[in-house]
């Protein structure tokens, strides 16, 4: 049994410590304060900063002022150059009115709209209802040919899409899957006026029908044909497919600059070889002016029930070249001949 601790006595397990090893309370070291030490180290830095500031002030006070002109280039260089708007070039003015020849046709022409143009200069010689929007039927194929000729070379192979044989008449009889050189399709398009040729070329040139139709309308806007809108590459659909005598004449001026287009539209008859079982075809130009009217060299006929007979014609005699357009006439050839005769008589005099 353990003895109870006496009050104030040492614990029985405590080890006595010699008194000489116990330091007095006054000798216990205090923790060192570091802020005085840091202040002593930063004092020289502060003195140097103050001295540098005073020296800079003295130098600035004794330096000659810098001319404004020397500062301006640096200031201008720091300013961002203003952005200038990129202006699109204005479309070429393909036709110019305002200087019409005075003439009255008697008896009156039978068409609903007509125009006669100097093809060399674009001067409008005579017109009636030239800006009236009307269905233009296969005259649409002038734009189809113009765009497709820019993208397809004569001997490019066109694979006939399965949708091509199903287009409404008139068709030359292309078969789905057959492969045809592009030049043959162009002759059928512009001479025979095959609607299947128009679709086959549109798909080959544009990737699909609607992409190509979009390109047709974009080109019309680019050329400034404000009275024109297309919904098919053939013109067989009348709804929302329209143009005007003015726009067709302007478009024809552009198309006739293409040598391949000119070569085709002035051709009377074209014989082409074909794969079996067809073996060969003969295309006869629907434009009856070719071979019958002196100097006739183009361009395109058109007809639907809603458009009526249409004819875009061109002819050259000597240095005079003319384009005549007649829309919805019961006698397109008589009307066009009278327009061309008047033009040649006026410009050759």
Secondary structure by P-SEA (a helix, b strand, c coil): cccccccccccccbbbbbcccccccccccccccaaaaaaaaaaaaaaaaaaaaaaaaaaaaaccccccccaaaaaaaacccbbbbbcccccccccccccccbbbbccccccccccccccccccccccccccbbbbbccccaaaaaaaaaacccccccccccccccccccccccccccccccaaaaaaaacccccaaaaaaaaaaacccaaaaaaaaaaaaaaacccccccccccccccccccccaaaaaaaaaaaaacaaaaaaaacccccccccccccbbbbbbcccccccccccccccccccccccbbbbbbbbcccccbbbbbcccccaaaaaaaaaaaaaaaaac
